[in-house]
């Protein structure tokens, strides 16, 4: 699943895109080259929802019943 992001948000997100996956991970890619920048792990089920937040953060929701906030600079997360 890929999240639609408007151009203004792409500028804020430094031309990166996030996608949730059936393999329980979140992939961060560079839009202009397609290069994979990071794979975020921590969910134990399919990642169905992603939201881009302020301050280089992503919120993710999974079928495992958890919501995580990811700090992209450190790739650390915490549960809500």
C-alpha positions as CSV (number, residue, x, y, z in Angstrom):
1,X,0.0,0.0,0.0
2,X,1.4,3.4,-0.9
3,X,0.1,6.6,0.7
4,X,-1.0,9.4,-1.6
5,X,0.9,12.6,-0.6
6,X,0.4,16.0,-2.1
7,X,3.4,17.9,-3.5
8,X,3.6,20.3,-0.6
9,X,4.0,17.5,1.8
10,X,6.6,15.9,-0.4
11,X,8.7,19.0,-0.1
12,X,8.4,18.7,3.7
13,X,9.3,15.0,3.6
14,X,12.4,15.7,1.5
15,X,11.0,13.8,-1.5
16,X,10.7,10.5,0.3
17,X,7.7,8.2,0.3
18,X,6.6,5.6,2.9
19,X,4.8,2.4,2.2
20,X,3.4,-0.3,4.5
21,X,3.8,-3.9,3.6
22,X,2.4,-7.4,4.0
23,X,5.8,-8.4,5.4
24,X,5.1,-6.2,8.5
25,X,7.6,-3.6,7.5
26,X,7.6,0.1,6.4
27,X,9.8,1.0,3.5
28,X,11.1,4.6,3.0
29,X,12.2,5.3,-0.5
30,X,13.6,8.3,-2.3
31,X,11.1,9.4,-5.0
32,X,13.4,10.8,-7.6
33,X,15.7,7.7,-7.7
34,X,13.5,5.0,-6.3
35,X,16.3,4.0,-3.9
36,X,15.3,2.2,-0.7
37,X,16.5,4.4,2.2
38,X,15.2,2.4,5.2
39,X,13.2,-0.6,6.2
40,X,11.5,0.0,9.6
41,X,10.6,-3.1,11.6
42,X,8.6,-3.6,14.8
43,X,5.1,-4.6,13.8
44,X,4.1,-8.2,14.0
45,X,1.3,-8.0,11.5
46,X,0.5,-6.4,8.1
47,X,1.0,-2.6,8.1
48,X,-2.3,-1.1,6.8
49,X,-2.1,2.6,7.7
50,X,0.6,5.3,7.6
51,X,0.4,9.0,8.3
52,X,3.2,11.5,7.9
53,X,3.6,13.7,10.9
54,X,5.6,16.8,11.7
55,X,9.3,16.6,12.7
56,X,10.3,13.7,10.5
57,X,7.9,11.3,12.1
58,X,5.5,8.6,10.7
59,X,2.6,7.0,12.5
60,X,1.8,3.4,11.5
61,X,-1.1,1.1,12.2
62,X,-1.0,-2.6,11.9
63,X,-3.4,-5.6,12.0
64,X,-1.4,-6.6,15.1
65,X,-3.5,-3.9,17.0
66,X,-0.7,-1.5,17.6
67,X,0.0,2.1,16.5
68,X,3.6,3.1,16.4
69,X,5.3,6.5,16.0
70,X,8.6,6.4,14.1
71,X,11.3,9.0,14.3
72,X,12.9,8.8,10.8
73,X,16.2,10.3,11.8
74,X,16.8,7.6,14.4
75,X,14.5,4.9,13.0
76,X,13.3,4.3,16.6
77,X,9.6,3.9,17.5
78,X,7.3,4.0,20.4
79,X,3.8,2.5,20.8
80,X,0.6,4.4,21.4
